[in-house]
Amino acid sequence: MKNYLFLCFTLLLSINIYCSDKKAPKVPSYQEAADKLNARFKSMKMPEGAVKIMEASAKELKNKYPVLGLKIGDKAPNFVLKDENGKEISLEKELKKGPVIINFYRGGWCSFCNIELQTLEKSLPLFKKYNAQIISICPQKPEQTKAQKLKNPFSFPVLFDADYKVIKEYKLFNEIPKDLISLYKNTFKIDVDKFNGKGRTNLPSPGIVVVNKAGIVVGSFAHTDYKKRMEPAAIIAALKK
């Protein structure tokens, strides 16, 4: 009997040691990848005039939009928009399946946006543990989204906000200074008109809104600094609420 009890105790101890040694999956980090990209940009010699325009524009946007995004506890406005394949998607209908992570990004031309989208894609299995899905919203034309996905694939849909209606409802609309748009086009060869359509050069502040099944905002992040984004770990914390 003593030998039997000893054997059971040893077996239980082995199971406990195995379980404690089993590591939880690592949560992907946006900032780690963004830091590497920032380091590359800093090593590049940028024209002095370009730096001044970018700094002035950043200051202008920060002063013009001191408060961005919805607050935790707000009711998320419903929307019905088409994805890059023309499929109509309704937030109200998607919430019946579970929580929705709404991602607003500037466009496929934005390196930091692509890093964020790839980080979200890597994090998707962790989000699915909470029965959550991702929906992105962007002002760029559907054909540009298709081209972006061919270059940097990710699985979740991107909805086209043609008139900035949803971006405005979620308090993320930014009127971009004209000299910054000119700088993008003439210095960095980024033609926002080509991506969004002629005269549509305004952009959303990058942001994420985590909405629970009841349609209530449980997580929110937005910033006029396009390099700042919500980390997957913070999204998971919101989904746990």
Buried (B, 14 or more C-beta within 10 A) or exposed (E): EEEEEEEEEEEEEEEEEEEEEEEEEEBBBBBEBBEEBEEEEEEEEEEEEBEEBBEEBBEBBEEEBEEBBBEBEBEBBEBEBBBBEEEEBEBEEBBEEBBBBBBBBBBBBBBBBBBBBBBBBBBBEBBEEBEBBBBBBBBBBBEBBEBBBEEBEBEBBBBBBBEBEBBBBBBBBBEBBEBBBEBBBEBEEBBBEEBBBEEBBBBBBBBBBBBBEEBBBBBBBBBBEBBBBBBBEBBBEBBEE
